[in-house]
Amino acid sequence: MVPRARAIVDRLTDERARLERFARSLTDEELARAVPGSVWTVKDFIAHVATLDAAYLGWFIALAGDSDPGNHRGSPGFDVDHFNESAVAERRGRSVDDILDEAVTLRTRLITVVERFSDGQLDATIRFGGDRKRPPVHLPLSRFLPGWACHDAIHVADMLKALPERRHDPQIVDWLERPDLAASISSYQKAMG
């Protein structure tokens, strides 16, 4: 595995382990709280981060040079917002443990693909199709991946809007206030426009 891919895999693994610990620590009452500025609850955000790998898996397989497996984040006309809404709605009746178990399977499959990225593939320009918050953009895969690997932390910050008493938990502070995380998120936001 090339060093840049190793760095992404390490970040994905670390971020997901932190998310799992956080999600499993929440009470039923905390999970049911509405997140201000969103139509989702805390548990909905957990379902979102747990399932988004499914939308990226096919795209990453195609970027790795394998046959394109069909409708995914990189496909023309793919609507990630519709995917997210559907994935969250489908998991509303499931337990957090079931949602996180599914997430482990998806993340393992996704990491297996990222491990295969070569330096040439990481340097290739990709088209990020945009979403309701961002327009489409072309950028090197190596600029997209580090910020995208922080997706879990970005949404934990969203969840904390509904969980203000959790903001000062030592594990949360240690996670979300790391300078490398802030730098990756800032770089991602600049690259995404």
C-alpha positions in Angstrom: 0.0 0.0 0.0 1.3 3.4 -0.9 1.9 5.8 2.1 -0.8 8.2 1.2 -3.4 5.4 1.0 -2.1 4.1 4.4 -2.7 7.6 5.9 -6.3 7.6 4.6 -6.9 4.1 5.9 -5.5 5.0 9.3 -7.7 8.1 9.5 -10.8 6.2 8.4 -10.1 3.5 11.0 -9.4 5.9 13.8 -12.4 8.2 13.0 -14.8 5.2 12.9 -13.5 3.7 16.2 -14.1 7.1 17.9 -17.6 7.4 16.3 -18.5 3.9 17.6 -17.4 4.7 21.1 -19.3 7.9 21.1 -22.5 6.4 19.6 -22.6 3.5 22.0 -22.2 5.8 24.9 -25.4 7.7 24.2 -28.7 7.0 26.0 -32.0 6.4 24.2 -33.1 9.9 25.2 -29.9 11.4 23.7 -30.3 9.4 20.5 -33.9 10.7 20.1 -33.0 14.4 20.4 -33.6 16.6 17.3 -30.5 18.2 16.0 -31.0 22.0 15.7 -30.8 23.2 12.1 -31.6 19.7 10.7 -34.5 17.4 10.2 -32.6 14.6 11.7 -32.2 13.2 15.2 -28.8 12.3 16.8 -29.6 8.6 15.9 -30.3 9.7 12.3 -26.9 11.2 12.0 -25.4 8.0 13.3 -27.3 6.1 10.6 -26.1 8.6 8.0 -22.4 8.2 8.8 -22.8 4.5 9.1 -24.3 4.1 5.7 -22.6 6.7 3.5 -19.7 4.2 2.7 -22.2 2.3 0.6 -22.6 5.3 -1.7 -18.8 5.7 -2.1 -17.9 2.0 -2.4 -18.8 1.6 -6.0 -17.2 4.9 -6.9 -14.0 3.9 -5.2 -14.0 0.5 -6.9 -14.3 2.3 -10.3 -11.5 4.7 -9.4 -9.3 1.8 -8.4 -9.7 0.5 -12.0 -12.2 -2.2 -11.6 -15.4 -2.5 -13.6 -18.0 0.1 -12.6 -20.6 -1.6 -10.4 -23.4 0.8 -11.2 -25.3 3.4 -9.3 -23.0 5.1 -6.8 -21.6 8.5 -5.7 -19.5 8.9 -8.9 -22.3 7.9 -11.3 -23.9 10.5 -13.5 -27.2 11.5 -12.0 -26.6 9.9 -8.6 -28.4 11.9 -6.0 -26.5 11.6 -2.7 -29.1 13.7 -0.9 -31.8 11.2 -1.9 -29.5 8.3 -1.0 -28.9 9.8 2.5 -32.6 10.5 3.2 -33.5 6.9 2.1 -30.7 5.2 4.1 -31.6 7.1 7.3 -35.3 6.5 7.0 -34.7 2.7 6.4 -32.7 2.5 9.6 -35.0 4.4 12.0 -36.4 1.2 13.5 -33.0 -0.4 14.0 -30.9 -0.3 17.1 -27.6 1.7 17.2 -25.8 -1.6 17.6 -27.3 -3.0 14.4 -26.6 0.2 12.5 -23.0 0.2 13.7 -22.6 -3.5 12.8 -23.6 -2.7 9.3 -21.2 0.2 9.3 -18.3 -2.1 10.2 -19.1 -4.3 7.2 -19.3 -1.3 4.8 -16.1 0.4 6.2 -14.1 -2.9 5.9 -15.1 -3.2 2.3 -14.3 0.4 1.6 -10.9 0.2 3.2 -10.1 -2.8 1.2 -10.5 -0.7 -2.0 -8.7 2.4 -0.6 -5.7 0.1 0.2 -5.4 -0.6 -3.5 -5.1 3.0 -4.7 -1.8 3.7 -6.4 -0.1 7.1 -6.3 -1.3 7.6 -9.9 -4.9 7.0 -8.9 -4.5 9.3 -5.9 -3.2 12.0 -8.2 -6.0 11.6 -10.8 -8.6 14.3 -11.0 -12.1 13.2 -9.9 -15.5 14.8 -10.3 -17.3 15.2 -7.0 -20.9 15.5 -8.0 -21.9 18.0 -5.4 -25.0 17.9 -3.1 -27.5 20.3 -1.8 -24.8 22.2 0.0 -22.0 22.2 -2.6 -21.8 22.4 -6.4 -19.9 19.8 -8.4 -16.2 20.2 -8.4 -13.1 18.6 -10.1 -10.1 18.0 -7.8 -7.4 15.4 -7.3 -8.5 12.3 -5.3 -5.7 12.9 -2.9 -7.2 16.3 -2.0 -10.7 14.9 -1.6 -9.9 11.8 0.6 -8.3 13.4 3.7 -11.2 15.7 4.4 -13.8 13.1 3.5 -12.1 10.7 5.9 -13.1 13.2 8.7 -16.8 12.8 7.8 -17.6 11.1 11.1 -16.1 13.9 13.1 -17.9 16.5 11.1 -21.2 15.0 11.9 -20.4 14.4 15.6 -19.9 18.1 15.7 -23.4 18.4 14.3 -24.8 15.9 16.9 -23.3 17.9 19.7 -25.7 20.8 18.9 -28.3 18.5 20.4 -26.0 17.3 23.1 -24.4 20.4 24.6 -23.6 18.6 27.9 -21.3 16.2 25.9 -19.1 18.9 24.4 -16.7 18.9 27.3 -16.3 15.1 27.6 -12.6 14.4 27.5 -12.8 11.9 24.6 -14.8 14.4 22.5 -12.5 17.3 23.3 -9.5 15.0 22.5 -11.1 14.0 19.2 -12.6 17.2 17.8 -10.0 19.7 18.9 -7.0 17.9 17.3 -5.2 20.4 15.1 -4.7 17.7 12.3 -8.5 17.2 12.2 -9.2 20.9 12.0 -6.6 21.2 9.2 -8.0 18.3 7.2 -11.6 19.7 7.5 -10.4 23.2 6.5 -8.5 21.9 3.5 -11.5 19.8 2.5 -13.9 22.7 2.7 -11.6 24.9 0.6 -11.1 22.1 -2.0 -14.9 21.6 -2.2 -15.6 25.3 -2.8 
